[in-house]
């Protein structure tokens, strides 16, 4: 009986082959399913796109910095202040 869609994909990377087989064992999926899911989830990196005032940084949109900086101590103090305020409710 012949197959309707006889496709073959060869992977020459020892790492990729071993990782795909390891993930298949851990998930109970076939190696083909692991590779297909990985390819479905892959989004190639692109140029930084802007949307209004927002700029894309990786997978998220953020407000661009106005040049001011905040120290780690200032950030921790602000976080602690919010945590204490929210914890008092």
C-alpha positions in Angstrom: 0.0 0.0 0.0 1.5 3.3 -1.0 1.4 6.5 1.0 -0.4 9.5 -0.4 2.2 11.9 1.1 5.7 10.3 1.2 7.7 13.1 2.9 11.0 12.5 4.5 13.0 15.1 6.6 16.6 14.3 7.6 18.2 15.9 10.5 22.0 15.9 10.5 22.5 17.6 13.9 23.3 15.1 16.6 22.0 17.5 19.2 18.7 18.1 17.4 18.2 14.4 16.9 18.9 13.5 20.5 16.8 16.4 21.9 13.8 15.5 19.7 14.0 11.8 20.8 14.4 12.8 24.5 11.3 15.1 24.2 9.4 12.4 22.5 10.1 9.9 25.3 9.2 12.5 28.0 6.0 13.6 26.4 4.7 10.4 24.8 4.6 12.1 21.5 6.3 10.9 18.3 9.5 12.6 17.1 7.5 13.9 14.2 4.9 15.5 16.5 7.7 17.1 18.6 9.3 18.6 15.5 5.9 19.8 14.2 5.0 21.4 17.5 8.3 23.1 17.7 8.0 24.5 14.2 4.5 25.7 14.8 5.6 27.7 17.9 8.7 29.2 16.3 8.5 32.9 15.4 11.5 34.2 13.5 13.0 37.4 15.0 12.1 40.5 13.1 12.9 44.2 13.1 11.7 46.3 16.0 8.1 47.3 15.1 6.5 50.4 16.5 2.8 50.8 17.3 1.9 54.3 18.3 4.1 55.2 21.3 4.9 51.5 21.9 8.0 49.8 20.6 8.4 46.0 20.2 11.1 44.5 22.5 11.1 40.8 21.8 7.6 39.4 22.0 6.1 42.3 23.9 5.3 46.0 23.3 6.8 48.5 25.8 6.8 52.2 26.3 10.2 53.5 25.2 12.4 55.0 27.9 12.6 58.7 28.2 16.3 58.5 29.2 15.8 58.4 32.9 17.2 55.5 34.9 16.2 53.9 38.1 18.6 52.1 40.5 18.0 48.7 41.9 17.6 50.1 45.4 14.9 52.5 44.1 13.1 49.7 42.3 13.2 47.4 45.3 11.9 50.3 47.6 9.0 50.9 45.2 8.1 47.2 45.0 8.2 46.9 48.8 6.0 49.9 49.2 3.4 48.4 46.9 3.6 45.0 48.6 3.1 46.5 52.0 0.2 48.6 50.8 -1.5 45.7 49.1 -0.8 43.4 52.0 -2.5 45.7 54.5 -6.0 45.2 52.8 
